[in-house]
């Protein structure tokens, strides 16, 4: 592995060696997850990418794709049992489901469908992966500004935003439960990012940030953020409140 040195002053250097990390990214078949997986692999990291559709991930150097439906407990268990990697440094729980449906137009099955991905699947995957996650590792849960108390709320998002509020609370609780042993847990509450999921729910809406742009922030935070934060919810949005 090539060695790099940084000169501090005349005659003094510190040794710097690039550390290759193993990242597991959910929802990596498109949008933010795909952009982040490709960026991490390009940077030389090992990426385990899971999605229901992995066609965009096949034969990408540095990426090992798995087709997994996070709303299915049996598929989660089968994936974890098949996973041969010994240590995961970063888990990015990015997979999510979004519906723009009025509360009166919703029903039990729709609530269950969204919560199975955004909450139940996220929690179950994290729980089963914990033995493999480094004690010095970082779990990053992708939430939404809609789940932040006091933030602007929008009609049609009662299911989605409430599920993302649950993700925030889970993050805080897990950080407390594992604060003595690690890993560390943080959540990013995102504003609008231009993804196909957003376009499908809000046709014609143009977000101020693309998935590729946000991927740079997400990758950097996932690799470094746990040095400074634990149990925190960072609001990643250019709008207020």
Secondary structure, 3 states (H helix, E strand, C coil): CCCEEEEEECCEEEEECCCCCEEEEECCCCHHHHHHHHHHHHCCCEEEEEECCCCCCCCCCCEEEEECCCCCHHHHHHHHHHCCCCCEEEEEECCCCCCCCCCCCCCHHHHHHHHHHHHHHHHHHHHHHHHHEEEEEEEEEEEEHHHCCCCCCCCCCHHHHHHHHHHHHHHHHHHHHCCCCCCEEEEEEECCEECHHHHHHCCCCCCCEEHHHHHHHHHHHHHHHHHCCCCCEEEECCCCC
